[in-house]
Amino acid sequence: MNGQNMLCISAILAALFIMASNAFAACSSCSGEADWSRSAGEFMNWDPTGAEPAAFGINQAASQAANQAALPAQQEMAGWENVLKADDAGNYSGRISLQSINATPAPVKSGGTTLITAVFSLNQSGWQEETRLTVHALVKDSAGAEVERLILIGSSANRYFSNWVADVPPGSYRVDVLASSRTEAVRFDEALKVEVVG
């Protein structure tokens, strides 16, 4: 009995070993073997603000040329071409307006933290109070180079905030604000000036 059990266990282990050695990763939608390291790398490095969508999978990469014809229509639907800029009077058109923005404390010491708070209003009837925006703040130095990109977190009453750790040399820094909803994106250039002192 002992010999039969050992033989049976050996046969099962051999079968598992053979099955494991023949195993491979395959994409169920494209029926091909996938290079998961390349696909995972492309996914992790994808830039959502880029014009071209990342190709994940074998057939998607091969048919990317066919999808290029549909790309302009997809971009129009995303609404990013409707980014609005301030006019000379500082008035903003569209549905999203920046009511106020501030940094506390201001000025901030180099290496210190300041809280950037922005309050928005939605200028169209029919917009629900719970409409959420995606808000980013781009901190730029005096030469216009981007120092840091912050994601502002929404709280009640269309108020968005984020801490900025000013790990920069002393000087004057400008903050551009990007706010978007499902249908519109607005850019508020030089919405805030933050002084960093030594």
N, C-alpha and C positions, 0 to 999 in steps of 0.2 A: 504494500500500500504506500509505503514511503517512497519507493522508486517511482510509482505512477504519479504521485503528487508532485514530485520534483520534476518529472518529465513534463507534466501539464503546465506547471509554473514556468519552466524554461521555454516551452512553446509559446505561452502568452507573452512573456518578456521579449522573445525573438520577434513575434508579430508586431508588438508595440514599437520595437526598435526599427523595424523595416518601415512601418508607417510613418514614424517620426522622421526618418532620413529622407523620405520622399515628400514630406510636407513642404508647401510653399504658400506665400501670401498671394491671393488673387483678388482682383477687384470684381465684385459681383455684378456691377453694371457694365463693365467693359470686357469681361471674360479674359483678362490678360494678367500676366504676372506683374506685380507692382513693385517699384523701387521705393519702399517706404521711407528710406532715409532722405531721398531727394524730395519726395512729396511733403514730408514733415518739415524739412528745411524751408521749402517754399512757403508753407503755411505759416511758420513762425516768423518769417521775414517779410510777409505781405504788408504792403503799405495801402491802407484803405483810401488814402487821398490820391493815389496814383491813377492815371488814366486807363491803364490796362489791368484787367482782372488777372489774378494769378491762375495758372493752369495746374490743376491737381488731377493726377491720373494720366494714363497713357493716351486714351482716345481724346480726352479734352485737349491735351497739348497738340495732338495731331490735327484736330479740327479748329484750332485757334484762328487760322486764317479765314475760315468760313464765318466765324463769329465776329470778325472785325467789321463786317458790313453792318451789323446790328449795334455796334458800340456807340455811334453818335445818338441813336434813339434812346439807348439806355442811359446815357449821360444826361440827356434832356429831361428824362423822367426823374432823375435823381435830384434835379433842381439846383445843382451847384453852379450852373451858368448864370443863375439869377442872384449872384452875390451882389449886394448893394453897397455902395460907397457913400460917404458923407458928401453933401454939397457944400458950397462955400459958407453957408450960414450955419453949418453943423446940424442941419435937420436930416433925419433919416426917413426914407419912404419905405413902404412895405408894411408888413404886419408885425414885425418884431422891432421894438425900440429899446434902447438902453436908457433907463431912467436915471440911474446913478451908478458910479463905480468909485471905490476908494481902497486905500491900503492902510492898515492899522498894525503897527505904528508906522508913521511916516515923518521924517525920514527913518530909514532902517540902517543899522550898523552892518558893515560887511561881515558875513558869516551868520548874521541874525535872521530871524524869521518874521515875516510880515503876512498878515491875512488880507488877501485880495477878495473883495466882495462886490458883486455886480447884481443890480436889480433891473429886471426887464419888464416891459409891458407888452401885451398883445393887442394890436390895434384893429381888430376886426370882430364884428359881431358874429356869433356862432362858434367862436373858439371857446372851448371848455376851460374852466379854471384849472383843471388838472393837466392841461397840455404841458408836456415836458419838453424842454429844450436840451440839446447837446451843446455844451459851452466849453470853449478852449480859450486860454489866454496865452499869447505869445509874447514873451519878454525879450526885448531887443536892446542892444547896447547903442551908444551914440552913433556908431557907424552903420547901424541898421542890421547887424548880424544877429540872428536868433540865438539867445543865450539859453532859454529854457521854454518848454511847452508844458503848460499846466492844464489838467482837466478839472474844470470847476464842478463841484458837487451841488446838486439842487436841494434846496430845503423849501419851506413853505413860502407862499406869496411870490413866486417867481424870483427868489433870491438864490444866487449861486456863489459859492466860495471855494477858496483853496489857499493853503499856506505856500508861500514861496520862501525857500531858504536861499538867501542872497549870498551864495558862495561866489561872489564876483568882486572885482576891484571897485573901489569907490568911484562914483560917477552918476550920471543921469541915465535912467533906463526908461524906455517907453513900453507900454503894454497895448498890444492889439487884441481885440476880443472877437472871436468867431462864435456866432450863435446860429443853430439850425434846428428846424422842426422837420416834419416829414415832407413839407412842401416848399420850404424856403430856407435859404442860408444868407446870413448877413454878416458883413465884416465891418467892425468899427475900428478904423485905423487910429493909432495914438490916442486911445480912449483914456489912458492914465499915464502919468509921469511919476516915477518913483525915484527918489534920491537915495543913493547908497553912500553912507559916510564911513570914514575909517575908524 
